[in-house]
Amino acid sequence: MPAVSGQKRDYYEVLGVQKNVSAQDLKSAFRKVALQYHPDRNPGNHEAEEKFKEASEAYEILSDPERRGRYDRFGHAGVGGAAGGDPFGGGFQGVNINDIFGEIFGDIFGGRGGRGRVSNRGADLRFNLEISFEEAAFGCRPKVPIPRPKKCDTCSGTGSKSAAAPKTCGTCGGAGEVRFTQGFFAVSRPCTECGGTGAVVPDPCGKCRGSGKVPNEEVIEVNIPAGVDNGTRVRLTGLGEPGDRGGPAGDLYVTVIVREHPLFQREDYDVFCEVPISFTQAALGAKIDVPTLDGKVKMTIPEGAQSGKVFRLKGKGIPHLHSGQRGDQHVRVIVETPTGLTAKQRELLEKFAESSGEEAHPQSKNFFEKVRELFG
C-alpha cells in the first residue's frame, strides 16, 4: 500500500519483512534493499537516495531490541525524534550510520567498519601458482619465491630508532581512520598520516623509515593437496606481510592455475580422453594400450565397436580433494577411416562390400528403410 503524502511508511514494510522477523533475517533484508538503492549504484537518482535513507532509518530502529519493542507497541510515536530524524545528520540518537554499514557491508562501499583504531595486522598476500595436470591430480610441494616484506631487524619491527613510544596521530586522533562526507553519505578512509595504525613514530628507524618492515623475497614450500582444480585457493596462515610495528602477520593465499593437458580433460573428478582405433580393430575387436594418469593400461575393444563409443576405466580419474577416493576415466574411441589404399587393399574391401551387401549393416538398414518410408 503506498504511503500517504507526509506520512512515514511502516518500517517492516520498508524492509519487506514480517513483524516476527529474526535479527539475522532483518539484517539480510536491509542489506538487500541498501545494495539496491545505494547512492553509489544510483548516482543522481533522488528517489533511490530517499529509499536508501528510509531503509537505513528502518533498520536502525528495528535492529535495536529496546526501540523495536517501543515501535511494535506504539508505532512511530514510540521512537520519538529518531523516527523523524535524518539518519545522516545525527538524528539517530548519536548512532553513526557508517558504523551500521561497516558491520554489515565491511569494505564494500569503502568504509572500514567498527569504531576505534584500525587493526595493526599485516596485509594478506596473493600468489598465482601454475602447476601441471598431473600435479593437480596427485598433489605436489613446490618451492616458490614470494615477495614478502620481513620485520626490520634494526628496530625489531617497532619502526622506531630509539625507545621512544609512538605518539597518537594528530590527524585522526588515534582512530586510524578519517571520515568525510561524500554527497549525503559519510565515508571512512584509513588515515594516510599514520597508515591506519592510529599512532606515529617520532624517531623513525633509518632502515625501514618507520614502517617496521623491509623488502624481502622468501622461498616458501607450498603443500598442494591431491585433487585441486583450476582456481583452488590454498591459505597459508601467517605467511603474509608482517603487521605494522610488530603486529601479527597476514596470510598468504595461493591460487592454483592448472595447465591444459594434451590428452586429458577434467570434469569434476572424472578424466576424459579420445583414443583412435583402426577399422579392423573396431570390426574384429582388440586389446589396445590406453594412456591414463597412472601410465598405459590395456583396454578391451569389443567386436563391432562403433566410432564415438565411450568406455569407462573405473578408479582411473582424479582423487577427491578430501576423501582421496578417485573418479573414473572415460575413453572415447574414434574409428579412423583408412586412406592411401593399395590396389590389393582396395580389391579386398570391394569384395568385403560385395559380400556384405549395402543393407547388411544394422544402422544402414534402418537408414534406407526410413528413406523408403518417406519417398517410396
C-alpha positions in Angstrom: 0.0 0.0 0.0 1.5 3.4 -1.0 2.2 5.7 1.9 0.1 8.9 2.3 2.0 12.0 1.4 3.8 13.3 4.5 3.2 10.0 6.4 6.0 7.6 7.2 5.8 4.1 6.0 5.8 1.1 8.3 9.4 0.1 9.0 8.7 -3.6 8.4 7.1 -2.7 5.1 10.1 -0.6 4.1 12.4 -3.6 4.5 9.9 -6.2 3.1 9.8 -8.4 6.2 7.2 -9.7 8.7 6.8 -8.3 12.2 8.3 -11.5 13.7 11.4 -11.4 11.6 14.6 -12.6 13.3 17.6 -10.3 13.8 19.6 -12.2 11.1 16.8 -12.1 8.5 16.3 -8.4 9.3 20.0 -7.7 8.6 19.8 -9.7 5.3 16.7 -7.8 4.2 18.3 -4.4 4.9 21.5 -5.5 3.1 19.4 -6.4 0.0 17.5 -3.1 0.0 20.6 -1.0 0.7 22.5 -2.6 -2.1 19.7 -1.9 -4.5 19.3 1.8 -3.6 22.8 2.7 -2.5 23.8 6.1 -4.0 27.0 4.8 -5.5 24.8 2.5 -7.6 22.3 5.2 -8.4 24.2 8.4 -9.0 21.9 11.4 -9.3 18.7 9.4 -8.5 16.8 11.3 -5.8 14.2 8.6 -5.4 16.8 5.9 -4.8 18.5 8.2 -2.3 15.3 8.7 -0.4 14.5 5.0 -0.3 18.1 4.3 0.9 17.6 6.8 3.7 14.2 5.3 4.6 15.7 1.7 4.7 18.6 2.9 6.8 16.2 4.5 9.3 14.0 1.5 9.5 17.0 -0.9 10.2 18.5 1.5 12.8 15.3 1.3 14.8 14.4 -2.3 14.3 17.9 -3.6 14.9 17.8 -2.2 18.5 15.7 -4.6 20.6 14.5 -1.8 23.0 13.5 0.6 20.3 11.9 -2.2 18.2 9.8 -3.1 21.2 8.6 0.5 21.6 7.9 0.7 17.9 5.9 -2.5 18.0 3.7 -1.1 20.8 3.3 2.5 19.8 4.4 2.8 16.2 6.5 5.8 15.1 5.4 7.8 18.1 7.1 5.2 20.3 10.6 6.0 19.0 10.3 9.8 19.3 12.6 12.0 17.4 14.5 9.1 15.9 11.6 8.2 13.8 11.7 11.6 12.2 15.4 12.3 12.3 17.8 12.4 9.4 20.0 9.2 9.5 22.9 11.1 8.1 22.5 14.3 10.1 22.7 12.8 13.6 19.0 12.1 14.1 19.5 8.5 15.2 20.3 9.4 18.9 24.0 9.5 18.4 24.3 6.3 16.4 26.6 6.7 13.3 25.1 5.1 10.3 28.6 4.4 9.0 29.1 2.0 11.9 26.0 0.1 10.9 27.2 -0.2 7.4 30.7 -1.2 8.5 29.2 -4.0 10.5 27.0 -5.3 7.6 29.0 -4.5 4.4 32.6 -4.3 5.6 34.6 -2.6 2.9 32.0 -2.9 0.1 31.5 0.8 0.0 34.9 1.9 1.2 34.1 2.1 4.9 36.3 0.4 7.4 33.5 -0.5 9.8 33.5 -0.6 13.6 34.9 2.0 16.0 38.3 2.8 17.2 41.8 2.1 16.0 42.3 0.1 12.8 44.0 -3.3 13.3 47.8 -3.5 13.0 47.5 -6.9 11.3 49.7 -7.3 8.2 48.3 -7.3 4.7 47.3 -10.6 3.1 49.4 -11.7 0.1 48.2 -13.4 -3.1 50.2 -15.5 -5.5 49.2 -17.4 -8.6 50.9 -20.8 -8.9 50.9 -22.7 -12.2 51.2 -26.5 -12.0 50.7 -29.4 -14.3 47.6 -31.5 -14.8 49.3 -34.5 -13.0 50.5 -32.3 -10.1 46.9 -31.1 -9.6 45.7 -34.7 -9.6 48.2 -36.2 -7.2 49.4 -33.1 -5.3 52.9 -31.6 -5.0 55.1 -29.4 -2.8 56.7 -26.8 -5.0 59.0 -24.2 -3.6 58.1 -20.7 -4.8 59.8 -17.3 -4.3 57.3 -14.9 -2.7 58.0 -11.1 -2.5 57.2 -10.9 1.3 58.4 -7.9 3.4 60.0 -9.0 6.6 60.3 -7.5 10.0 63.1 -4.9 10.2 65.9 -6.4 12.3 67.3 -3.0 13.1 64.3 -1.8 15.1 62.7 -5.3 15.7 59.6 -4.2 13.8 58.8 -1.3 16.0 59.6 1.3 13.4 61.4 3.5 16.0 65.1 4.2 16.1 65.1 4.8 19.8 63.0 3.6 22.7 60.6 6.5 22.3 57.0 5.3 22.3 54.7 6.0 19.3 52.5 9.1 19.7 48.8 9.4 19.0 48.3 10.6 15.4 47.3 14.2 15.3 45.4 13.8 12.0 42.9 11.0 13.1 43.2 11.4 16.8 44.3 7.8 17.2 41.2 6.3 15.4 43.3 5.1 12.5 40.7 6.5 10.1 39.3 9.8 8.9 35.7 10.4 7.9 34.4 12.8 5.3 31.2 13.4 3.6 30.6 12.1 0.0 27.3 13.6 -1.0 25.0 12.8 1.9 26.8 9.7 2.9 29.6 9.6 5.5 32.7 7.6 4.3 35.7 6.4 6.2 39.2 6.0 4.9 42.4 4.8 6.6 44.5 7.7 7.8 47.4 8.4 5.5 49.4 10.1 8.2 49.7 7.0 10.4 48.8 4.4 7.8 45.7 3.3 9.8 47.6 2.5 13.0 46.4 5.5 15.0 50.0 6.3 16.0 53.1 7.9 14.5 56.7 7.2 15.4 58.5 10.4 16.5 62.0 9.0 15.8 61.7 6.6 12.8 64.2 3.9 12.1 66.6 4.8 9.3 66.4 1.4 7.7 62.7 0.9 7.4 61.7 4.6 7.6 59.3 3.9 10.5 57.3 1.1 8.8 58.9 -1.7 10.8 59.3 -3.7 7.5 61.9 -4.0 4.8 61.6 -5.5 1.3 62.4 -9.2 1.1 61.9 -12.3 -1.1 61.3 -15.6 0.7 61.2 -19.1 -0.8 58.2 -20.9 0.6 57.3 -24.6 0.2 53.6 -24.8 -0.7 51.7 -28.0 0.1 49.2 -28.5 -2.8 46.9 -31.4 -1.9 45.8 -34.1 -4.4 42.6 -33.3 -6.3 42.9 -29.5 -6.5 41.3 -27.9 -9.6 41.9 -24.8 -11.6 41.2 -21.8 -9.3 41.5 -23.6 -6.0 42.9 -21.3 -3.3 45.3 -22.6 -0.6 45.6 -20.5 2.5 48.9 -20.3 4.4 48.3 -18.7 7.8 50.7 -16.1 9.0 52.8 -16.1 5.8 51.5 -12.7 4.6 53.1 -9.3 5.3 54.3 -8.6 8.9 52.0 -6.4 10.9 52.6 -2.7 11.4 55.1 -2.0 14.1 55.1 -5.6 15.5 51.5 -6.5 14.8 50.5 -10.0 13.7 51.3 -11.1 10.1 48.6 -11.5 7.5 48.0 -14.7 5.5 49.3 -15.9 2.1 46.7 -17.1 -0.4 48.0 -19.3 -3.3 45.6 -19.6 -6.3 46.2 -22.7 -8.3 46.4 -22.4 -12.1 46.3 -25.9 -13.8 48.0 -26.1 -17.2 46.0 -27.8 -20.0 46.9 -31.4 -20.8 47.4 -32.5 -24.4 45.4 -35.7 -23.9 43.1 -35.3 -20.9 40.2 -33.1 -19.9 38.7 -32.9 -16.5 35.1 -32.8 -15.3 34.7 -32.7 -11.6 36.8 -35.8 -10.6 36.5 -37.7 -13.8 39.0 -37.7 -16.7 38.1 -37.8 -20.4 40.2 -38.6 -23.4 39.9 -39.8 -27.0 41.8 -42.8 -28.5 42.0 -43.6 -32.2 41.5 -47.2 -33.3 41.7 -48.8 -36.8 38.8 -50.0 -38.9 39.9 -53.6 -38.4 40.2 -53.2 -34.6 36.7 -51.8 -34.4 35.3 -54.6 -36.6 37.2 -57.6 -35.1 37.8 -56.3 -31.6 41.2 -55.9 -30.0 43.2 -55.1 -26.8 44.7 -51.6 -27.0 47.0 -49.5 -24.9 45.2 -46.5 -23.3 47.1 -43.6 -21.6 46.0 -42.9 -18.0 47.3 -40.7 -15.2 48.9 -43.9 -13.8 50.5 -44.9 -17.2 49.4 -47.1 -20.0 46.8 -49.8 -19.3 45.2 -52.5 -21.6 41.6 -51.9 -22.6 39.4 -54.4 -24.5 37.6 -53.2 -27.6 34.7 -55.5 -28.3 33.9 -56.7 -31.8 31.8 -54.3 -33.8 32.7 -51.2 -31.7 31.3 -48.0 -33.3 33.1 -44.7 -33.6 32.3 -42.5 -30.6 31.7 -45.4 -28.2 32.7 -44.4 -24.6 34.4 -46.9 -22.3 34.9 -46.4 -18.6 38.0 -47.2 -16.6 36.9 -47.2 -13.0 39.1 -45.5 -10.4 41.5 -44.0 -13.0 40.3 -40.4 -12.5 41.2 -37.6 -10.1 41.4 -38.3 -6.3 38.7 -36.4 -4.4 40.2 -33.4 -2.5 39.1 -34.6 0.9 38.3 -38.3 0.8 41.0 -39.4 -1.6 38.5 -41.7 -3.5 39.2 -41.5 -7.2 36.9 -40.7 -10.1 36.8 -42.6 -13.3 38.4 -42.2 -16.7 36.2 -42.2 -19.8 37.7 -43.3 -23.1 36.0 -42.3 -26.3 37.2 -44.4 -29.3 37.4 -42.8 -32.7 37.5 -45.2 -35.7 39.9 -44.0 -38.3 39.0 -44.5 -42.0 41.9 -45.9 -43.9 43.4 -43.7 -46.6 46.1 -44.3 -49.3 44.9 -47.8 -50.0 47.0 -50.1 -52.2 45.3 -51.9 -55.2 45.2 -55.1 -53.2 43.6 -53.4 -50.2 41.0 -51.8 -52.4 40.2 -55.1 -54.0 39.8 -56.8 -50.7 37.5 -54.0 -49.4 35.4 -54.1 -52.5 35.0 -57.9 -52.1 34.0 -57.3 -48.5 31.4 -54.7 -49.5 30.1 -57.0 -52.2 29.8 -60.0 -49.8 28.2 -57.8 -47.1 25.6 -56.1 -49.2 24.8 -52.4 -48.8 22.0 -53.1 -46.3 23.9 -55.6 -44.2 24.9 -53.1 -41.5 22.1 -52.6 -39.0 22.4 -48.8 -38.9 22.5 -48.6 -42.7 19.4 -50.9 -42.9 17.5 -48.6 -40.6 18.5 -45.6 -42.7 17.4 -47.0 -46.0 14.2 -48.2 -44.5 13.4 -44.7 -43.4 14.2 -43.3 -46.9 11.8 -45.8 -48.5 9.1 -44.8 -46.0 9.5 -41.1 -46.8 10.0 -41.3 -50.6 8.9 -44.7 -51.6 
